[in-house]
Amino acid sequence: MTAGLYIHIPFCVKKCSYCDFYSKGGNTSVSDRYVDAVIREIKKYKDIQWKTVYFGGGTPSLLTPQQVQRITESADIMENAEITLEANPETVDFEKLKGYREAGVNRLSFGVQTANQQSLVTLGRIHSLQRVTEAFEDAKKAGFVNISGDVMIGLPSYTNKELDDTVELLASLGATHISSYMLKIEEGTPFAVNTPQNLPDEDTMCDFYLHACEKIESMGYRQYEISNFAKAGYESQHNNIYWKLENYVGIGPSAHSCLGGRRFYYPRDLHAFMTDPHTVQDGEVDIDEFIMLSLRLKKGLDLTVLKEKWGKELTALQYKKLQMLCRQGYITLENNTVSLTPKGFLMENAIACEIMI
């Protein structure tokens, strides 16, 4: 069996004000004890060969290159597998990046978010705008070609200029992939307790999303998923596993897995993971999940697969509704495939419901 491997690194120097991912702030390194726990769990999957590996967080760039190498050497990784490591620009330098490359990492994902220094401060990011440029240059010098950058849109007092500046910065630095996310105020985060002023309303946020899609594509990146754009050949292989409901295993507290259509996860408990790890069953993949995830992808939902694999055939009324959505510019309907336009992505849940019922 082949699968994707996700490794969660739940440590940060400082928690960002918007982040609800499971992680612990106040750390400048990752303990070898945690790495030992990760390796112990990976070794439980002796019959799996990993076709992608993704170090996510938290801040995976708090790992040393030696720790990364210990983890990759413990896993049966396919030759030429995509191995991604998320990195905060402030926590890397040339020597560390060179070490990651030598340890097998061949794709980086930098959490840039914005090219506005004041917005970085507002978000609670620890890196500076200058450090973003230095990190990209260090990465290329260390031998990395496949480099992604995150963009967060709809920040306090946001403007199209801030968005344009951020996308242009990433393009000029040689990013091969851009992930663009709308800021969302999540429960339990500092932003939920002290919500910043001058946040865009829902309609304005939608306008920013549409502008982002247009701007990023104008810079030579093709949208292949609701929030992701890539130069030709640089789509995220690992994330495509999630969206296509293929097999993957998540290692670490809060990490989720999907094997043979069965879902399970580790609780959000660092101590439990390190001392008495166990997973919790989380049901099985169903048709609604297949529809939702397929519609996230630009290639869309193949209605032939929906019928042959899941036994669902759309009614005449459903086809009529889809044809109306097509005329309104929310979807395209070609070769029995439903694909959302950028405007349609903003209505993904509603469009999915029209197909689910």
Secondary structure, DSSP 8 states (H G I E B T S, - for coil): -EEEEEEEE-B-SS--TT--SS-BSS-SS--HHHHHHHHHHHTT-TT-EEEEEEEEES-GGGS-HHHHHHHHHHS-EEEEEEEEEEE-GGG--HHHHHHHHHTT--EEEEEEE-S-HHHHHHHT----HHHHHHHHHHHHHTT--EEEEEEEES-TT--HHHHHHHHHHHHHHT-SEEEEEE----TTSHHHHS--SS---HHHHHHHHHHHHHHHHHTT-EEEETTEEESTT-S-HHHHHHHTT--EEEESTT-EEEETTEEEE--S-HHHHHHS---EEEEE--HHHHHHHHHHBTT-EEHHHHHHHH-----HHHHHHHHHHHHTTSEEEETTEEEE-HHHHTTHHHHHHHHH-
